[in-house]
Amino acid sequence: MRELQPNPVLRLIDRRRPGSDIRSWADGLTGERLTGRQLSKLRRRGWFTLHAIQWPSGADIDHLAIGPAGVFSINSKRHRGKTVWYGDTAVTVNGSPTRHIAASQSEARRVSRALSARCGVDVPVRPVISVVHAAKLTVKGANPPVLVLAVEHLGRVLSGLSPTLPPDQVARIYSVARDARTWAG
């Protein structure tokens, strides 16, 4: 993989070029920041959030939300001006299939294993995809395995889910999630 361009002028030029690494990275960062802002609004409702949790491989968990309704691994996906469709098993962007569902489910399972091992009890984790700047988002299916939400609805939907964890469990899971050793293996 190419390194990001260190020269600020060339970085700016490259950012405007379709398909460039810098443009892709900058778009992703914008999506993650907007998702993070929405999640920060949950704090007053008893939720805790962590952002950009690093795995040893260098991959990261975009966001982790821990609150009364459970634990959620949240991937930010910025699809500016595009049509996003979600059925029970697939997400398409402008009609092209993506790996968003499989990747989100895999990440949630990995997060669940890490938290469960450190907490000493089963910690279920639900995958969420936060869709940012899509022209249109259509979600089909009554009980999808992955929550796919427009970023502006993220906080309202998560805080509106039925409580499953008492405050002491929320605090315990958050404490474990903040410990870098949880993500070391």
GISUL-V941559 format. One record per pair of residues at least 4 apart in sequence whose ideal C-beta (glycine too) atoms are under 8 Angstrom apart, sorted by the first residue. I is the first residue (numbers start at 1). GAP is how many residues later the second one is. Records with the same first field share a line. If there is no record, write none. Layout:
I: GAP / GAP
//
This chain:
1: 20
2: 19
4: 7 / 17 / 18 / 21
5: 5 / 6 / 9 / 17
6: 5
7: 4
8: 4
9: 4
10: 4
11: 4 / 11
12: 4
13: 4
14: 6 / 7 / 8 / 9
15: 5 / 7 / 8 / 11
16: 7
17: 6
18: 5
19: 4 / 5
20: 4
21: 4
22: 4
23: 4
24: 4
25: 4
26: 4
27: 4 / 51 / 53
28: 4 / 48 / 50
29: 4
30: 4 / 48 / 102
31: 4 / 45 / 46 / 47 / 99 / 101 / 102 / 120
32: 4 / 19 / 20 / 30 / 31 / 44
33: 4
34: 4 / 42 / 98 / 117
35: 4 / 27 / 28 / 39 / 41 / 95 / 97 / 116 / 119
36: 4 / 13 / 15 / 27
37: 4
38: 92 / 113 / 114 / 116 / 117
39: 8 / 10 / 24 / 26 / 35 / 115 / 116
40: 9
41: 114
42: 4 / 5 / 7 / 23 / 25 / 113 / 116 / 117
43: 4 / 5 / 6
45: 22 / 23 / 114
46: 21 / 22 / 121 / 124
47: 18 / 19 / 20 / 21 / 111 / 112 / 123
48: 17 / 18 / 19 / 122 / 126 / 129
49: 14 / 15 / 16 / 17
50: 11 / 13 / 14 / 16 / 127 / 128
51: 11 / 12 / 13
52: 8 / 9 / 10
53: 7 / 8 / 11 / 124 / 130
54: 4 / 5 / 6 / 129
55: 4 / 5 / 6 / 55 / 128
56: 127 / 128 / 129
61: 12 / 46 / 50
62: 12 / 13 / 14 / 68
63: 10 / 11 / 12 / 13 / 67
64: 7 / 8 / 9 / 10 / 47 / 113
65: 6 / 7 / 9 / 63 / 93
66: 4 / 5 / 6 / 104 / 107 / 108 / 111
67: 91 / 92 / 98 / 103
68: 95 / 96 / 97 / 99 / 102
69: 89 / 90 / 92 / 93 / 94 / 95 / 96
70: 54 / 55 / 56 / 91 / 94 / 95
71: 40 / 41 / 44 / 52 / 53 / 54 / 55 / 102
72: 53 / 54 / 55 / 56 / 75 / 86
73: 31 / 34 / 35 / 38 / 52 / 53 / 54 / 55
74: 54 / 55 / 56 / 80
75: 25 / 28 / 29 / 32 / 52 / 53 / 54 / 55
76: 54 / 56 / 75
77: 7 / 23 / 52 / 53 / 54 / 55
78: 54 / 55
79: 5 / 14 / 52 / 53 / 54 / 55
80: 52 / 53 / 54
81: 52 / 53 / 54
82: 11 / 12 / 52 / 53
83: 10 / 11 / 12 / 51 / 52 / 53 / 55
84: 7 / 8 / 9 / 47 / 50 / 52 / 53 / 54 / 64
85: 6 / 7 / 10 / 52 / 53 / 55
86: 4 / 5 / 6 / 15 / 43 / 51 / 52 / 53 / 54 / 55 / 58 / 60 / 62
87: 53 / 54
88: 52 / 53 / 56 / 57
89: 12 / 56
90: 7 / 8 / 11
91: 6 / 7 / 9 / 10 / 38 / 57
92: 4 / 5 / 6
93: 5
99: 4
100: 4 / 29 / 46 / 48
101: 4 / 28 / 44 / 45
102: 4
103: 4
104: 4 / 23 / 24 / 25 / 42
105: 4 / 22 / 40 / 41
106: 4
107: 4 / 20
108: 4 / 17 / 18 / 19
109: 4 / 16
110: 4
111: 4 / 14
112: 4 / 10 / 11 / 12 / 13
113: 4
114: 4 / 68 / 69 / 71
115: 4 / 8 / 10 / 58 / 61 / 62 / 67
116: 4 / 5 / 6 / 7
118: 58 / 61 / 63 / 64
119: 4 / 53 / 54 / 57
123: 50
126: 20 / 21
127: 18 / 19 / 20
128: 18 / 19 / 20 / 21 / 26 / 30
129: 17 / 18 / 19 / 20
130: 19 / 20 / 21 / 24
131: 6 / 17 / 18 / 19 / 20
132: 19
134: 16
137: 11 / 13
139: 5 / 9
144: 4
147: 10
149: 4 / 5 / 8
150: 4
153: 4
154: 4
155: 4
156: 4
157: 4
165: 4 / 5 / 8
166: 4
167: 4
168: 4
169: 4
170: 4
171: 4
172: 4
173: 4
174: 4
175: 4
176: 6
177: 5
180: 4
//
